[in-house]
Amino acid sequence: NNVEIFNKMGYNLIDTKNELSVDYYIMIKKKVPNKV
């Protein structure tokens, strides 16, 4: 499960069922990795 991997990496995914939301969240985290 990719969600478990992301959680281990420190990603807190709000809507794990919405791949678009996940991709968007990851994109934002890459642009501002220090922002929670």
C-alpha positions in Angstrom: 0.0 0.0 0.0 1.6 3.3 -1.2 -0.2 5.2 1.6 1.7 3.2 4.2 5.0 4.1 2.5 4.0 7.8 2.3 3.1 7.7 6.0 6.5 6.2 6.9 8.1 9.0 4.9 6.3 11.6 7.0 3.4 12.3 4.6 0.1 12.7 6.4 -2.4 12.0 3.7 -5.9 13.4 4.5 -7.8 11.6 1.8 -6.0 8.4 1.0 -8.7 7.3 -1.3 -8.4 10.2 -3.7 -5.3 9.7 -5.9 -5.6 13.2 -7.3 -5.5 14.7 -3.8 -2.5 12.5 -2.9 -0.6 13.6 -6.0 -1.4 17.2 -5.4 -0.3 16.9 -1.7 2.9 15.3 -2.7 3.6 18.0 -5.3 3.0 20.7 -2.6 5.3 18.8 -0.2 8.0 18.7 -2.8 7.8 22.4 -3.4 7.6 23.3 0.3 9.1 20.3 2.1 9.6 22.2 5.4 5.9 23.2 5.6 3.6 21.0 7.5 
